[in-house]
């Protein structure tokens, strides 16, 4: 509500000196001057006011918690703390989302400001010794297991933040956290805003690309065709374009995004993280950040990376030899396969060896049809329905919102922000808008992706990505019905969070599930034998893909184990690429400057492969059964997803499998 200021103006009548004014026949009303119109608030100002209000609401709850009289109890300490966390999380989540997706760059800037302020208050809380002592004084005798877990893990996180350090150390830790928030925002902003392009001077140079792609890329007024580094352009171009020079040019631009400023920012981030870890008693950031994960230490993470790389090495060498053989059919003088040639050659091998051409697959996956199929499948396996959320207020016209229902009961809300636009987040991710809190608010989650739109055709790889991210979304909504917000939704150890999404990719590879929606323009369902060929073809390249993932994981880990003052970022990237992958470094690229996971995941990118190990084991429960078998899907829903963070991830998996997880299924998958 805008406050208006009303100004009343008095009118003074004057007469000539010595004259007598003739009284008016009727009383004269004073002139009424219209009040000045308040300057309309900009969208950025409105957002900042609203976002700050949430932070202020959270702040006002703190004094009452600290001042509670008598013995410390769940009701006078933990419950109001939960309310404080909820208010702060709402403001922080919306700010984090809008900083990445809002179409107005001024709103993005306001969101970054609010995110910084929310983060600063969160740091203050975690370093507040009086609050820590209040929580520690709560008597937990007779409380339920979830309440005890909430209190125990909250105290652990306070200690990990440094609450037990001296005042000077706490002051420095606060300054570090505030600076890291700003630097992380700048790093992400630089990637989102750095869309590059090549200009193709003739349609003839688009040879090999699908007809629908060529039709969507007409020459401009200058006669040139623009191909950008956004995924709907980049992925098809690298897969199909026969012009090797253009592929190399686009690859270099894609792998150089953010290079103008992100190397310096990353150096500052690594230095601050290292300083924080040492202030907290750890040798390096990798050891600090893994301590509360399933893997427990930086050394264990390093050992895991080496183990997987060793398992995949032989297969990767075989894959590379196959690619080189294919490259020689293109260029008889070829002695190596370059990294920009990999995707193109993989597609050619799949065509020749497995009779699978990605262009044959594309017609079955128009965007709208694929999304509808995904909603249909999740409706069936989780007993939920999707109703258009008519009262939703999306931040862009492209965004679609649904309420997730089970009968007449609303479980939460999802938003789908699925297409590229300027200054938007460039990858694919699930963002939180609200964490669910029992009796207070329902979970709201957002898919932020960069796919084709409408009837445009998708690559099957994009379909797999869509299913992957939707796995996160289902985890958020189904698991978002806990009493304690810190146990809500995707609240397990960070190195488990990818397991449900990795597992759900399987539904994008199964003919039974694909046949529910994958139809071409003639209405023909994708053939079972084509899906079988696709699955066989997908196995090709698994070795090179696995070692590539270990290359990324090793960058993530080693950057955070090294002395930041001595780290040569590009030099280490070159070294690790040579160690783990058969593809040599391409001059002119700086992959690490657009590796956004270095901010969000820091040292724990190994999570993707760690989670895949668990996902493959969980899939064993469907062995010999339909992926649509609700006796299994409901059990998975109730024992893994619905649990949120109420148990350790290993225990959630054990509840579902009836045993502890192991690596056998993953090793079999890698060896097949």
C-alpha positions as CSV (number, residue, x, y, z in Angstrom):
1,X,0.0,0.0,0.0
2,X,1.5,3.4,-1.0
3,X,1.3,6.1,1.5
4,X,0.0,9.3,0.0
5,X,0.8,12.8,1.3
6,X,-2.0,15.3,1.1
7,X,-1.0,19.0,1.0
8,X,-3.7,21.7,1.8
9,X,-3.1,25.1,0.4
10,X,-4.6,28.2,2.0
11,X,-5.6,31.1,-0.3
12,X,-5.0,34.7,1.0
13,X,-7.1,37.5,-0.5
14,X,-5.5,40.9,-0.9
15,X,-7.1,44.3,-1.8
16,X,-5.7,47.6,-3.0
17,X,-4.6,50.0,-0.2
18,X,-7.4,52.3,1.1
19,X,-10.1,50.5,-0.9
20,X,-12.9,48.5,0.5
21,X,-13.6,45.2,-0.8
22,X,-17.1,44.5,-2.0
23,X,-18.4,41.5,-0.2
24,X,-19.2,38.7,-2.5
25,X,-22.8,37.7,-3.1
26,X,-22.0,34.1,-2.3
27,X,-19.2,32.7,-0.1
28,X,-16.2,31.9,-2.2
29,X,-14.7,28.4,-1.7
30,X,-11.0,28.3,-1.5
31,X,-9.3,26.8,-4.5
32,X,-8.5,23.2,-3.9
33,X,-5.1,22.2,-5.2
34,X,-4.7,18.5,-6.2
35,X,-2.2,16.7,-4.1
36,X,1.1,15.8,-5.8
37,X,1.0,12.4,-7.3
38,X,3.5,10.0,-5.6
39,X,6.1,8.8,-8.0
40,X,5.2,5.2,-9.0
41,X,7.4,2.6,-7.5
42,X,9.5,0.6,-10.0
43,X,9.2,-3.1,-10.1
44,X,12.7,-3.3,-8.5
45,X,11.7,-1.0,-5.6
46,X,8.5,-3.0,-5.0
47,X,10.4,-6.3,-5.0
48,X,13.0,-5.0,-2.6
49,X,10.4,-3.6,-0.2
50,X,8.6,-6.9,-0.2
51,X,11.7,-9.0,0.2
52,X,13.1,-6.9,3.0
53,X,9.8,-7.1,4.8
54,X,10.2,-10.9,5.0
55,X,13.7,-10.5,6.5
56,X,12.4,-7.9,9.0
57,X,9.6,-10.2,10.1
58,X,12.3,-12.9,10.7
59,X,14.5,-10.4,12.7
60,X,11.6,-9.4,14.9
61,X,11.2,-13.0,16.1
62,X,14.7,-13.2,17.4
63,X,14.4,-11.0,20.6
64,X,11.4,-13.0,21.8
65,X,13.3,-16.3,21.4
66,X,16.2,-14.9,23.3
67,X,14.0,-13.4,26.0
68,X,11.9,-16.5,26.7
69,X,11.4,-16.9,30.4
70,X,11.8,-20.1,32.4
71,X,13.1,-23.4,31.1
72,X,14.0,-23.7,27.4
73,X,11.4,-25.8,25.6
74,X,10.3,-26.9,22.2
75,X,7.4,-24.4,22.3
76,X,9.3,-21.3,23.5
77,X,12.6,-21.9,21.6
78,X,12.5,-24.4,18.7
79,X,9.0,-23.6,17.4
80,X,9.6,-19.9,17.1
81,X,13.1,-20.6,15.7
82,X,11.3,-22.7,13.0
83,X,9.1,-19.7,12.3
84,X,12.1,-17.4,12.0
85,X,13.8,-19.8,9.6
86,X,10.7,-20.0,7.5
87,X,10.3,-16.3,7.1
88,X,14.0,-15.9,6.2
89,X,14.0,-18.9,3.9
90,X,11.1,-17.5,1.9
91,X,12.8,-14.1,1.4
92,X,16.1,-15.8,0.5
93,X,14.6,-18.3,-1.9
94,X,12.6,-15.7,-3.8
95,X,15.6,-13.4,-4.0
96,X,17.8,-16.3,-5.2
97,X,15.3,-17.3,-7.9
98,X,14.6,-13.8,-9.2
99,X,18.3,-12.9,-9.3
100,X,18.6,-15.6,-12.0
101,X,15.3,-15.5,-13.9
102,X,13.5,-12.2,-13.7
103,X,13.3,-10.5,-17.1
104,X,14.0,-7.0,-15.6
105,X,17.7,-6.6,-14.9
106,X,16.9,-4.0,-12.3
107,X,14.7,-6.5,-10.4
108,X,17.6,-9.0,-10.7
109,X,19.9,-6.5,-9.1
110,X,17.4,-5.8,-6.3
111,X,17.1,-9.5,-5.8
112,X,20.8,-9.8,-5.4
113,X,20.8,-7.0,-2.9
114,X,18.0,-8.8,-0.9
115,X,19.8,-12.1,-1.1
116,X,22.9,-10.5,0.3
117,X,20.9,-9.0,3.2
118,X,19.2,-12.3,3.9
119,X,22.6,-14.1,3.8
120,X,24.1,-11.6,6.2
121,X,21.3,-12.1,8.7
122,X,21.6,-15.9,8.3
123,X,25.3,-15.6,9.1
124,X,24.5,-13.4,12.1
125,X,22.1,-16.1,13.4
126,X,24.6,-18.9,13.0
127,X,27.3,-16.9,14.9
128,X,24.9,-15.8,17.7
129,X,26.2,-17.5,20.8
130,X,23.2,-16.5,22.9
131,X,20.9,-18.2,20.4
132,X,23.1,-21.2,20.3
133,X,23.1,-21.6,24.1
134,X,19.3,-21.2,24.1
135,X,18.9,-24.0,21.6
136,X,21.4,-26.2,23.5
137,X,19.4,-25.7,26.7
138,X,16.2,-27.2,25.3
139,X,15.3,-30.4,27.1
140,X,14.8,-33.1,24.5
141,X,13.6,-35.8,26.8
142,X,10.5,-37.4,25.4
143,X,10.4,-35.5,22.1
144,X,9.8,-37.2,18.8
145,X,12.8,-38.3,16.7
146,X,12.3,-35.5,14.1
147,X,12.4,-32.8,16.7
148,X,15.5,-34.3,18.3
149,X,17.1,-34.5,14.9
150,X,16.2,-30.9,14.1
151,X,17.8,-29.7,17.4
152,X,20.9,-31.9,17.1
153,X,21.7,-30.9,13.4
154,X,20.9,-27.3,14.1
155,X,23.5,-27.2,16.9
156,X,26.0,-29.0,14.7
157,X,25.5,-26.4,12.0
158,X,26.0,-23.6,14.5
159,X,29.3,-25.1,15.5
160,X,30.3,-25.6,11.8
161,X,29.6,-21.9,11.3
162,X,32.0,-20.9,14.1
163,X,29.7,-20.0,16.9
164,X,32.1,-21.3,19.5
165,X,35.0,-19.2,18.2
166,X,36.2,-15.9,19.8
167,X,34.6,-12.6,18.9
168,X,37.4,-11.5,16.5
169,X,37.1,-14.8,14.6
170,X,33.3,-14.7,14.4
171,X,33.6,-11.1,13.0
172,X,35.9,-12.3,10.3
173,X,33.8,-15.3,9.5
174,X,30.8,-13.0,9.0
175,X,32.7,-10.7,6.7
176,X,33.9,-13.8,4.7
177,X,30.3,-15.1,4.2
178,X,29.0,-11.8,3.1
179,X,31.8,-11.4,0.5
180,X,31.3,-14.9,-0.7
181,X,27.6,-14.3,-1.3
182,X,28.4,-11.2,-3.5
183,X,31.2,-13.0,-5.4
184,X,29.0,-16.0,-6.1
185,X,26.3,-13.7,-7.5
186,X,28.8,-11.9,-9.7
187,X,30.2,-15.2,-11.0
188,X,26.7,-16.5,-12.0
189,X,25.7,-13.1,-13.4
190,X,28.7,-13.1,-15.7
191,X,27.8,-16.5,-17.1
192,X,24.1,-15.6,-17.6
193,X,24.9,-12.4,-19.4
194,X,27.6,-13.8,-21.6
195,X,25.8,-15.2,-24.6
196,X,28.1,-15.5,-27.5
197,X,27.5,-16.3,-31.1
198,X,29.1,-17.3,-34.4
199,X,28.0,-15.9,-37.7
200,X,27.6,-18.4,-40.6
201,X,28.0,-16.7,-43.9
202,X,26.1,-19.2,-46.0
203,X,23.2,-21.7,-45.5
204,X,25.4,-24.2,-47.2
205,X,27.6,-24.4,-44.1
206,X,24.7,-25.7,-42.1
207,X,24.9,-29.0,-43.9
208,X,24.0,-31.9,-41.6
209,X,21.7,-30.0,-39.4
210,X,18.0,-31.0,-39.1
211,X,15.5,-29.3,-41.4
212,X,13.6,-27.8,-38.5
213,X,16.8,-26.3,-37.1
214,X,17.7,-24.7,-40.4
215,X,14.2,-23.4,-40.9
216,X,14.4,-21.7,-37.5
217,X,17.7,-20.0,-38.3
218,X,17.2,-17.7,-41.3
219,X,19.9,-15.3,-42.5
220,X,19.6,-11.8,-41.1
221,X,19.6,-8.5,-43.0
222,X,23.4,-8.9,-43.5
223,X,22.9,-12.4,-45.0
224,X,24.5,-14.1,-42.0
225,X,23.0,-16.8,-39.8
226,X,23.5,-16.4,-36.0
227,X,24.2,-19.4,-33.9
228,X,24.4,-18.7,-30.2
229,X,25.9,-20.5,-27.2
230,X,22.5,-21.1,-25.7
231,X,21.7,-24.8,-25.4
232,X,18.9,-25.0,-28.1
233,X,21.5,-23.8,-30.6
234,X,24.7,-25.2,-29.2
235,X,23.7,-28.9,-28.6
236,X,22.2,-29.6,-32.1
237,X,25.0,-27.7,-33.8
238,X,27.7,-29.7,-32.1
239,X,25.8,-32.9,-32.8
240,X,25.0,-32.5,-36.5
241,X,27.0,-29.7,-38.2
242,X,29.5,-31.1,-40.6
243,X,31.5,-27.9,-40.8
244,X,34.4,-28.7,-38.5
245,X,35.7,-25.1,-38.4
246,X,32.4,-23.7,-37.3
247,X,32.0,-26.4,-34.6
248,X,35.5,-25.5,-33.3
249,X,34.6,-21.8,-33.3
250,X,31.3,-22.3,-31.4
251,X,33.0,-24.7,-29.0
252,X,35.7,-22.1,-28.1
253,X,33.1,-19.4,-27.5
254,X,31.0,-21.7,-25.4
255,X,33.9,-22.9,-23.3
256,X,35.1,-19.3,-22.8
257,X,32.0,-17.7,-21.4
258,X,32.7,-15.6,-18.3
259,X,36.4,-15.4,-19.0
260,X,36.4,-11.6,-18.8
261,X,36.0,-11.5,-15.0
262,X,35.3,-14.9,-13.5
263,X,38.8,-16.1,-13.2
264,X,39.6,-13.2,-10.8
265,X,36.3,-13.8,-9.0
266,X,37.0,-17.5,-8.6
267,X,40.4,-16.8,-7.2
268,X,38.9,-14.5,-4.6
269,X,36.2,-17.2,-3.8
270,X,38.8,-19.9,-3.4
271,X,41.0,-17.7,-1.1
272,X,38.0,-16.8,1.1
273,X,36.8,-20.4,1.4
274,X,40.3,-21.5,2.3
275,X,40.6,-18.9,5.0
276,X,37.2,-19.8,6.4
277,X,38.1,-23.5,6.5
278,X,41.3,-22.8,8.3
279,X,39.6,-20.5,10.8
280,X,37.2,-23.4,11.6
281,X,40.1,-25.8,12.1
282,X,40.2,-27.6,8.7
283,X,43.2,-28.0,6.4
284,X,41.2,-26.9,3.4
285,X,37.7,-26.2,2.1
286,X,37.3,-29.6,0.6
287,X,37.7,-31.2,4.1
288,X,35.3,-28.7,5.6
289,X,32.6,-29.0,3.0
290,X,32.6,-32.8,2.9
291,X,32.5,-33.3,6.7
292,X,28.7,-33.3,6.9
293,X,28.2,-35.2,3.6
294,X,27.8,-38.9,3.1
295,X,31.4,-39.1,2.0
296,X,32.8,-37.4,5.1
297,X,36.2,-36.2,3.9
298,X,38.2,-34.7,1.0
299,X,40.4,-37.7,0.9
300,X,37.4,-40.0,0.6
301,X,36.1,-37.9,-2.2
302,X,39.5,-38.0,-4.0
303,X,39.6,-41.8,-3.5
304,X,36.1,-42.1,-5.0
305,X,37.0,-40.1,-8.0
306,X,40.1,-42.2,-8.6
307,X,38.2,-45.4,-8.2
308,X,35.5,-44.5,-10.7
309,X,38.1,-43.2,-13.2
310,X,40.0,-46.4,-12.9
311,X,36.9,-48.5,-13.5
312,X,36.0,-46.4,-16.6
313,X,39.5,-46.0,-18.1
314,X,39.5,-49.2,-20.2
315,X,36.1,-48.5,-21.6
316,X,37.0,-44.8,-22.3
317,X,40.1,-45.9,-24.3
318,X,37.9,-48.2,-26.3
319,X,35.3,-45.5,-26.9
320,X,38.1,-43.1,-28.0
321,X,39.5,-45.6,-30.4
322,X,36.1,-46.0,-32.0
323,X,35.8,-42.2,-32.4
324,X,39.2,-41.9,-33.9
325,X,38.3,-44.6,-36.4
326,X,35.2,-42.7,-37.4
327,X,37.2,-39.4,-37.6
328,X,39.5,-41.0,-40.1
329,X,36.5,-41.6,-42.4
330,X,36.0,-37.8,-42.3
331,X,39.7,-36.8,-42.4
332,X,42.1,-39.6,-43.5
333,X,45.1,-37.7,-41.9
334,X,43.5,-37.4,-38.5
335,X,45.6,-38.6,-35.6
336,X,43.5,-37.4,-32.7
337,X,39.9,-36.6,-31.9
338,X,39.4,-33.1,-30.7
339,X,37.0,-32.3,-27.9
340,X,34.7,-30.2,-30.2
341,X,34.4,-33.3,-32.5
342,X,33.3,-35.7,-29.9
343,X,29.5,-35.2,-30.0
344,X,29.4,-35.2,-33.8
345,X,31.5,-38.4,-34.0
346,X,29.5,-40.2,-31.3
347,X,26.3,-39.5,-33.4
348,X,27.9,-40.9,-36.5
349,X,29.1,-44.0,-34.7
350,X,25.6,-44.5,-33.3
351,X,24.1,-44.2,-36.8
352,X,26.6,-46.7,-38.3
353,X,27.0,-49.2,-35.5
354,X,23.5,-49.0,-33.9
355,X,21.4,-47.6,-36.7
356,X,20.5,-44.7,-34.5
357,X,20.4,-41.2,-35.9
358,X,19.4,-38.5,-33.5
359,X,17.5,-36.8,-36.3
360,X,15.4,-39.9,-36.5
361,X,14.5,-39.5,-32.8
362,X,13.8,-35.7,-32.7
363,X,10.3,-35.8,-34.4
364,X,8.9,-37.8,-31.5
365,X,9.7,-35.1,-28.9
366,X,8.0,-31.8,-29.6
367,X,8.3,-29.7,-26.4
368,X,4.7,-29.3,-25.5
369,X,4.0,-33.0,-26.0
370,X,7.0,-34.0,-23.9
371,X,6.0,-31.9,-21.0
372,X,2.5,-33.3,-21.1
373,X,3.9,-36.8,-21.1
374,X,6.1,-36.1,-18.2
375,X,3.2,-34.8,-16.1
376,X,1.1,-37.8,-17.1
377,X,3.8,-40.3,-16.0
378,X,4.4,-38.6,-12.6
379,X,0.7,-38.4,-12.1
380,X,0.4,-42.1,-12.4
381,X,3.5,-43.2,-10.4
382,X,3.0,-40.9,-7.5
383,X,-0.9,-40.6,-7.4
384,X,-0.9,-36.9,-8.0
385,X,-2.7,-34.5,-10.4
386,X,-1.8,-31.1,-11.9
387,X,-4.3,-28.3,-11.9
388,X,-3.4,-24.9,-13.6
389,X,-2.7,-22.5,-10.8
390,X,-5.0,-19.6,-11.9
391,X,-3.9,-17.3,-9.0
392,X,-0.2,-17.7,-9.6
393,X,1.8,-14.6,-10.5
394,X,4.7,-15.7,-12.8
395,X,7.6,-13.4,-13.4
396,X,7.4,-13.9,-17.2
397,X,4.7,-14.8,-19.7
398,X,6.5,-18.1,-20.7
399,X,6.3,-19.4,-17.1
400,X,3.5,-22.0,-16.5
401,X,2.3,-22.8,-13.0
402,X,0.4,-25.9,-11.7
403,X,-1.0,-26.9,-8.3
404,X,0.0,-30.4,-7.4
405,X,-3.0,-32.2,-6.0
406,X,-4.0,-35.6,-4.6
407,X,-7.7,-35.7,-5.0
408,X,-9.0,-32.6,-3.2
409,X,-5.8,-32.1,-1.2
410,X,-3.3,-29.6,-2.5
411,X,0.3,-30.8,-2.0
412,X,2.2,-27.8,-3.4
413,X,2.8,-25.7,-6.5
414,X,5.3,-26.0,-9.3
415,X,6.5,-23.4,-11.9
416,X,8.0,-24.3,-15.2
417,X,10.3,-21.7,-16.7
418,X,11.6,-23.7,-19.5
419,X,12.9,-21.6,-22.4
420,X,16.0,-19.4,-23.0
421,X,15.8,-15.6,-22.8
422,X,18.3,-12.8,-22.3
423,X,20.1,-12.6,-18.9
424,X,18.4,-15.8,-17.7
425,X,20.1,-18.7,-15.9
426,X,21.8,-20.7,-18.7
427,X,21.7,-24.2,-17.4
428,X,19.0,-26.5,-16.0
429,X,18.1,-26.6,-12.3
430,X,15.3,-26.8,-9.8
431,X,15.0,-23.7,-7.6
432,X,13.1,-23.5,-4.4
433,X,10.4,-20.8,-4.0
434,X,9.0,-22.0,-0.7
435,X,9.9,-24.9,1.5
436,X,6.9,-26.7,2.8
437,X,6.2,-26.4,6.6
438,X,3.4,-28.5,8.0
439,X,0.4,-26.4,8.9
440,X,2.1,-23.2,7.7
441,X,2.9,-23.3,4.0
442,X,3.0,-25.7,1.1
443,X,6.1,-26.3,-0.9
444,X,6.6,-24.4,-4.1
445,X,9.4,-25.3,-6.6
446,X,10.6,-24.0,-9.9
447,X,12.2,-25.7,-12.9
448,X,14.5,-23.3,-14.7
449,X,15.7,-24.8,-18.0
450,X,16.6,-23.7,-21.6
451,X,14.7,-25.9,-24.0
452,X,12.9,-25.5,-27.3
453,X,9.4,-24.2,-27.1
454,X,5.9,-25.1,-28.3
455,X,6.0,-27.6,-31.2
456,X,9.7,-27.2,-31.7
457,X,11.6,-30.5,-31.5
458,X,13.8,-31.5,-28.7
459,X,17.0,-33.6,-28.6
460,X,16.4,-36.8,-26.6
461,X,19.3,-35.7,-24.3
462,X,17.1,-32.7,-23.5
463,X,14.3,-35.0,-22.7
464,X,16.5,-36.9,-20.3
465,X,17.6,-33.6,-18.7
466,X,13.9,-32.6,-18.3
467,X,13.1,-35.8,-16.5
468,X,16.2,-35.4,-14.3
469,X,15.3,-32.0,-13.1
470,X,11.7,-33.0,-12.6
471,X,13.0,-35.7,-10.3
472,X,14.3,-32.9,-8.1
473,X,10.9,-31.1,-8.3
474,X,9.0,-34.2,-7.1
475,X,11.5,-34.6,-4.2
476,X,10.8,-31.0,-3.2
477,X,7.1,-31.3,-3.4
478,X,6.5,-34.8,-2.0
479,X,9.1,-34.4,0.7
480,X,7.9,-30.9,1.6
481,X,5.5,-31.7,4.4
482,X,7.6,-31.7,7.5
483,X,7.1,-29.9,10.8
484,X,10.7,-28.5,10.7
485,X,11.7,-26.5,7.7
486,X,15.3,-27.7,7.8
487,X,13.9,-31.2,7.1
488,X,11.7,-30.2,4.2
489,X,12.0,-31.4,0.7
490,X,15.5,-31.9,-0.8
491,X,17.0,-31.6,2.7
492,X,19.2,-34.7,2.8
493,X,23.0,-34.7,2.6
494,X,24.1,-32.8,-0.5
495,X,25.8,-35.8,-2.0
496,X,22.5,-37.7,-2.1
497,X,20.3,-35.0,-3.6
498,X,21.1,-36.0,-7.2
499,X,20.1,-39.7,-6.6
500,X,16.3,-39.3,-7.1
501,X,16.9,-37.2,-10.2
502,X,19.5,-39.5,-11.7
503,X,17.2,-42.4,-11.1
504,X,14.2,-40.7,-12.7
505,X,16.2,-40.4,-16.0
506,X,15.4,-44.1,-16.5
507,X,11.8,-43.2,-17.3
508,X,13.0,-41.3,-20.3
509,X,14.7,-44.4,-21.7
510,X,12.0,-46.9,-21.3
511,X,9.6,-47.7,-24.2
512,X,6.6,-48.4,-22.0
513,X,6.9,-44.9,-20.5
514,X,8.0,-43.1,-23.7
515,X,5.1,-44.7,-25.6
516,X,2.7,-42.7,-23.5
517,X,3.7,-39.5,-25.2
518,X,6.5,-39.8,-27.8
519,X,4.7,-39.5,-31.1
520,X,5.7,-37.9,-34.4
521,X,3.8,-35.5,-36.5
522,X,1.8,-38.3,-38.1
523,X,0.7,-39.5,-34.7
524,X,2.9,-42.6,-34.8
525,X,4.2,-43.8,-31.5
526,X,8.0,-44.2,-31.1
527,X,8.8,-47.8,-32.0
528,X,10.0,-50.2,-29.4
529,X,12.8,-51.3,-31.6
530,X,14.0,-47.7,-32.0
531,X,14.0,-47.3,-28.2
532,X,16.0,-50.5,-27.9
533,X,18.5,-49.2,-30.4
534,X,18.7,-45.9,-28.5
535,X,19.5,-47.7,-25.3
536,X,22.2,-49.7,-27.0
537,X,23.6,-46.6,-28.6
538,X,23.5,-44.7,-25.4
539,X,26.0,-47.2,-23.9
540,X,28.5,-46.1,-26.5
541,X,30.5,-43.3,-25.1
542,X,29.8,-44.2,-21.5
543,X,33.5,-44.6,-20.8
544,X,34.4,-41.2,-22.2
545,X,31.4,-39.6,-20.5
546,X,32.4,-41.1,-17.1
547,X,36.0,-40.0,-17.2
548,X,34.8,-36.5,-18.4
549,X,32.6,-36.4,-15.2
550,X,35.6,-37.3,-13.1
551,X,37.5,-34.5,-14.8
552,X,34.9,-32.1,-13.7
553,X,34.7,-33.6,-10.2
554,X,38.5,-33.4,-9.9
555,X,38.5,-29.7,-10.9
556,X,35.9,-29.1,-8.2
557,X,37.8,-30.9,-5.5
558,X,41.4,-30.0,-6.4
559,X,40.7,-26.3,-6.8
560,X,39.6,-26.5,-3.1
561,X,42.5,-28.5,-1.9
562,X,45.2,-26.4,-3.5
563,X,46.8,-23.3,-1.9
564,X,44.8,-20.5,-3.6
565,X,47.8,-18.2,-3.6
566,X,49.7,-20.7,-5.8
567,X,46.9,-22.1,-7.9
568,X,47.2,-21.7,-11.6
569,X,43.6,-22.2,-12.5
570,X,44.0,-22.8,-16.3
571,X,47.2,-24.8,-15.7
572,X,45.3,-27.2,-13.4
573,X,42.4,-27.5,-15.8
574,X,44.9,-28.5,-18.5
575,X,46.6,-31.0,-16.2
576,X,43.4,-32.6,-15.1
577,X,42.0,-32.9,-18.6
578,X,45.1,-34.7,-19.7
579,X,45.0,-37.0,-16.6
580,X,41.4,-38.0,-16.8
581,X,40.2,-37.7,-20.4
582,X,41.6,-38.8,-23.8
583,X,40.8,-35.4,-25.3
584,X,43.4,-32.7,-25.3
585,X,42.9,-29.1,-24.1
586,X,41.6,-26.7,-26.8
587,X,43.5,-23.4,-26.9
588,X,41.5,-20.3,-26.2
589,X,39.1,-22.0,-23.8
590,X,38.6,-21.4,-20.1
591,X,36.1,-24.0,-19.0
592,X,36.3,-23.1,-15.3
593,X,35.0,-19.6,-15.8
594,X,31.6,-20.9,-16.8
595,X,31.6,-23.9,-14.5
596,X,28.7,-22.6,-12.3
597,X,28.9,-25.7,-10.0
598,X,32.1,-24.2,-8.6
599,X,29.8,-21.8,-6.8
600,X,26.8,-23.9,-5.9
601,X,28.6,-27.2,-5.3
602,X,32.1,-25.9,-4.5
603,X,34.2,-29.0,-3.9
604,X,31.5,-31.6,-4.1
605,X,30.8,-32.0,-7.8
606,X,31.6,-35.7,-7.2
607,X,28.0,-35.8,-6.0
608,X,26.7,-36.6,-9.4
609,X,28.6,-39.8,-9.7
610,X,28.2,-40.7,-6.0
611,X,24.4,-40.2,-6.4
612,X,24.4,-42.3,-9.6
613,X,25.9,-45.2,-7.7
614,X,23.0,-45.1,-5.3
615,X,20.4,-44.4,-8.0
616,X,21.5,-47.5,-9.9
617,X,21.1,-49.6,-6.7
618,X,17.6,-48.2,-6.0
619,X,16.6,-49.0,-9.6
620,X,17.2,-52.7,-8.8
621,X,13.9,-52.7,-7.0
622,X,12.2,-52.5,-10.4
623,X,14.1,-55.5,-11.8
624,X,11.7,-57.6,-13.8
625,X,8.9,-55.1,-13.1
626,X,7.3,-52.2,-15.0
627,X,8.5,-48.8,-14.2
628,X,4.9,-47.9,-13.8
629,X,4.3,-50.6,-11.1
630,X,2.8,-48.5,-8.3
631,X,3.6,-51.2,-5.7
632,X,7.2,-50.0,-6.2
633,X,6.7,-46.4,-7.1
634,X,4.5,-45.7,-4.1
635,X,7.0,-47.4,-1.8
636,X,9.8,-45.2,-3.3
637,X,7.6,-42.2,-2.9
638,X,6.8,-42.9,0.7
639,X,10.1,-44.2,1.9
640,X,12.6,-42.0,0.1
641,X,10.9,-38.9,-1.3
642,X,8.4,-38.2,1.4
643,X,11.0,-38.5,4.1
644,X,12.7,-35.3,3.1
645,X,15.5,-34.8,5.5
646,X,14.0,-36.6,8.5
647,X,16.6,-39.4,8.3
648,X,20.2,-39.8,7.0
649,X,20.1,-40.6,3.3
650,X,21.6,-44.0,3.8
651,X,18.7,-44.9,6.2
652,X,16.1,-43.7,3.7
653,X,17.6,-45.9,1.0
654,X,17.8,-48.8,3.4
655,X,14.1,-48.4,4.2
656,X,13.4,-48.7,0.5
657,X,15.8,-51.5,-0.5
658,X,15.5,-53.5,2.8
659,X,19.3,-53.4,3.0
660,X,22.2,-51.0,2.8
661,X,23.1,-49.7,-0.6
662,X,26.2,-51.0,-2.5
663,X,28.1,-50.4,-5.7
664,X,27.3,-53.7,-7.5
665,X,24.6,-52.3,-9.8
666,X,26.8,-49.3,-10.7
667,X,29.8,-51.5,-11.5
668,X,27.6,-53.7,-13.7
669,X,26.2,-50.7,-15.5
670,X,29.7,-49.4,-16.2
671,X,30.9,-52.8,-17.3
672,X,28.0,-53.8,-19.6
